[in-house]
Amino acid sequence: MTSKKKTETILTTTGRRKEWTHGIVNPPVYRASTCLFDTYAEYRERVADPAARHLFYGRKGTPTQWSLEDAVTELEKGAGTMLFPSGVAAITAAILSLVRAGDHILITDSAYDPTRSFANGILKMMGVETTYYDPMIGAGVEALFKENTRLVFTESPGSLTFEVQDLPAIIGAAKARSIAVITDNTWATPLFLNPIALGADISINAATKYLGGHSDVMMGTATANEQTFTKLRRTAYGLGQTVSADDAALVLRGIRTLGVRLKTHEENALKVAAWLKEHPLVDQVLHPAFEECPGHAIWERDFAGSTGLFSIVLKTGTYEDTAHIVDDMELFKMGFSWGGYESLILPSDPTGARSVSNWSAPGPLLRLHIGLEDADDLIADLEAGLARYASHLGL
Ligand SMILES: *Cc1c(COP(=O)(O)O)cnc(C)c1O
């Protein structure tokens, strides 16, 4: 499913098969549980091969879900994609497809917090041991490999703190020992990074974020390379994971405009971040396109762009004090998730979510998602918020 076409073109054509769409531009939403077989022979044929795209039972999908799977597979340059009811479900199933009791795995210290919770809870209970590693470790990850290490989990840039990982170095070290690599690719999307092309075995998207893009759907995708796809599919089926055709249609619709949306998210975020960088209350801008972000040079080397999510660290004050910024914002609202068209702001302390790379900062961290509003309006909102903060602190 590789194509020489440019990404923007692929976004408009991908996942559209005439036998599924019957000539309609978008695949219809097939709501299905039971699929009826006319004859005994048809029944036997439909159940014979679990990998074949035969209408067989709703849990195995319909052309609506298959269209989305094909689209994500093409964008991620993988061999196949499984869909999950959330990004976290995609992460946990991807990990489960590669480990068993007695194994050891490595997870970046900058991982999305629920990924840690899964490792510290369910994986531990199953007898899988986790070691966290410094996101900036690069090829040095090798020193942490044990006889029973099966997997290195990466997320680049990291959640909250945006360290950009040296994926080619980490993948190189892991491959030399036949250790699998998973990448959480949610921040970059397949438009700005192709982990499988760099050698990763599975690339994950919380499609809840940019692929969906409109804050109205929960979904996760896991795309695997040729060697790993059968394991991933078996695990997803075994866990009973499935998504509705309605949700698949929403994500497929989101993908059609991913290219144009990301351009604006990128441009707006760069403008807002540049303004924040000059603000006297801002200590650090943790945005991969800025030199002070750990791993900035790696971002420049490996990524095709930047998206709308980044953090700032304030020079002074406490998390309690940030109420004076966030309570009266006009455009930036507080809320979990990101990747929709709207701007978000969230005070988030990384301290509790780190175990090997110490987090120290002079003031609180605010995570920002820059939406599709006018960048100058967003800057005015932040300017007023930071002015309220300054006056509260008596600065
Ligand atoms: C949001 C997020 C997830 C989880 O996605 P959900 O759909 O909310 O479960 C995973 N990884 C990253 C980096 C995220 O930001």
The ligand as an SDF file (V2000), in Angstrom:
LIG
                    3D

 15 15  0  0  0  0  0  0  0  0999 V2000
   -4.3710   11.3090   24.8170 C   0  0  0  0  0  0  0  0  0  0  0  0
   -3.1870   10.4700   24.6230 C   0  0  0  0  0  0  0  0  0  0  0  0
   -3.2830    9.0800   24.6440 C   0  0  0  0  0  0  0  0  0  0  0  0
   -4.5610    8.3710   24.9930 C   0  0  0  0  0  0  0  0  0  0  0  0
   -5.6240    8.5920   24.1480 O   0  0  0  0  0  0  0  0  0  0  0  0
   -7.1300    8.3760   24.6550 P   0  0  0  0  0  0  0  0  0  0  0  0
   -7.9020    8.2890   23.4170 O   0  0  0  0  0  0  0  0  0  0  0  0
   -7.4470    9.5520   25.5150 O   0  0  0  0  0  0  0  0  0  0  0  0
   -7.1670    7.0960   25.4500 O   0  0  0  0  0  0  0  0  0  0  0  0
   -2.1430    8.3600   24.4090 C   0  0  0  0  0  0  0  0  0  0  0  0
   -0.9600    8.9470   24.1610 N   0  0  0  0  0  0  0  0  0  0  0  0
   -0.8330   10.2710   24.1320 C   0  0  0  0  0  0  0  0  0  0  0  0
    0.5000   10.8580   23.8420 C   0  0  0  0  0  0  0  0  0  0  0  0
   -1.9280   11.0850   24.3820 C   0  0  0  0  0  0  0  0  0  0  0  0
   -1.7780   12.4030   24.3780 O   0  0  0  0  0  0  0  0  0  0  0  0
  1  2  1  0
  2  3  1  0
  2 14  2  0
  3  4  1  0
  3 10  2  0
  4  5  1  0
  5  6  1  0
  6  7  2  0
  6  8  1  0
  6  9  1  0
 10 11  1  0
 11 12  2  0
 12 13  1  0
 12 14  1  0
 14 15  1  0
M  END
$$$$
